[in-house]
Amino acid sequence: MAEILEKMIVPIIILSSVFIGISILINRNNAKDLLSGYNSMSIEERQKFDIELYIPYFKKFNLFLGISLFIIATFLLYFVNPDWSAIF
């Protein structure tokens, strides 16, 4: 059982780190290259889009997603059932 728990915590940490890393790395300067949808907009559409307002929302969302993924998946892994954690 301990072996399963050790194997399952690795993907949880990796996925959580990816979301938290995205929230740290994205800024106004690299948004045109990294944000899906924004990078495919024309120059006119980008000028109409308020990226200054969107970036803080995007960062908060990904930070919340990474933290909540780690907390919920770890809780399911150790206290409920490792299979539920894998499904989550």
N, C-alpha and C positions, 0 to 999 in steps of 0.2 A: 504494500500500500504506500509506503514512504517513497518508493521508487517512482510510482505514478505521480505523486504530488510534486516530486522534484522535476520530473519531465514536463509537467503541465505549467509550472510557474514560469518557465523560460519564455514561452510564447506570450504569456500575459504581460511580462515585463517588456518584451520587445514591442508589442503592439501599443502598449501604453506609452512607451518612450517615443515611438514614432509620432503619435498624436501630440504629445507634449513638445517634441522637437519642432513639429510643424508650427505650433503656436509661437515658438520662440523665433524661428527663422524667417517667417513671412514678414515683410515690411513693404512700404509703398514702392521702394526702388525695385524690388524683385517680383512684385505682384504681377506685372505684365508678362513675366516668363513662367511663373509657377502656378498661378491660379487658373484652374480649369474654367472655361467660359470667358473669363476676362482676357485671357491670352488670345482667344480667337475673335475678339471684337475688333471692329474697324477703329481707326483713330477717332472718328467722329463719335462713335458709340462710347469709347473710353472717356472722351471729354464730357459726355452727358452723365456718365456713371460717377457717383460720389465714392471714390475709393477711400478717401480719408475717413468717412463714416463707417465703411464696410470692414476695413482692416481690424479695428479694435474688436468688433463683434466676432469676426472670424477667429481672432486669437483667443478670445474668451471661450468661444464654443469648443475649439480644439483642446484647450487646456482642461476645460470641464470634462470633455469626452475622455481624455487620457486618464485623468484622476478617477473618474467614476468607473471606467472600465477596469482599472486596477483594483479598486476597492470591491466592486461587486463580484468580479471574477474570482478574486482571492477568497472572499467570503464564501462563495459557492464551492470553491475547491476544497477548503478546509472544514467547513461547517455543514454543508448540505450534501453534495455528491460531486465527485470529479467529473462525471459525465455531464452534469448540468453546467458546470463551468466550461467544458469544451463546447457545448451547444451555444452557450451565451457568447 
